[in-house]
Amino acid sequence: MMAEQKKKSWLRKKVEGGLRRGLMGAYSTVEVDPERFLIQLRAAYRLPISGYHGVFSLTMEELDDVADGIIRSGMKMAAIEGAGFGLGGLLTMVPDMGILSAITMRTVQKLSLLYGFPYGTDEEIAELWMAAASAAGVDISRELLEKEVVAKFVPKVIQKIAAKASTEVVEKWAGRAIPLASSGIGAALNYWFVKAWGKRAKAHFRARHLQARLEGRQPAVSEKQTMALGDRKL
């Protein structure tokens, strides 16, 4: 029993460290290009919008269908990545966490844009990471955001996310210690990870979107940032 507890504690620390480094890397380098994603929304998902302010004129059913498609796409990418890195068992767990973090954050970013919330300013970036925390099941007080600048706020949020997520997944990830089974397990667990985070992030942005509609407002920055894209040809 003690040996099993030590093993899980060691795994949790590995997962937490990998997630923390991966999420910090995602904060620094991983960003969905809003202009390109807008083109994708119009071309691949056939949304009749000229900018992100236009999503507030669509039905919730339309937005939710696209959100589900975005989550499924992230899940498939994560599963493929998990199957490859999973072949190495615990030896490849840390790099796996880095790539999985990037896939997950790109999914969260796309959902943010889809529901009409860009992240061009410090305040919007902070809101994005609050959404990521919500997706991880972490409650971040707005008081912390108000007291901290983004450069200090985000690392603190990432630390809380990594600690929470590592505890949540360690039981499921323990099976990757078996090399022969780890490829299939890695694919399944990565698939589950993005699915869980994607659903929570969707619920977060959906609620914000509905609240904005209820109050009869739209994030003004959405229109300013994307108005110029209205005449762009696909």
Secondary structure, DSSP 8 states (H G I E B T S, - for coil): -HHHHHHHHHHHHHHHHHHHHHHHHHHHH----HHHHHHHHHHTS----SSGGGGGGS-HHHHHHHHHHHHHHHHHHHHHHHHHHHTTGGGGHHHHHHHHHHHHHHHHHHHHHHTT----SHHHHHHHHHHHHHHTT----HHHHHHS-HHHHHHHHHHHHHHHHHHHHHHHHGGGGSHHHHHHHHHHHHHHHHHHHHHHHHHHHHHHHHHHHHTT---HHHHHHHGGGGG---
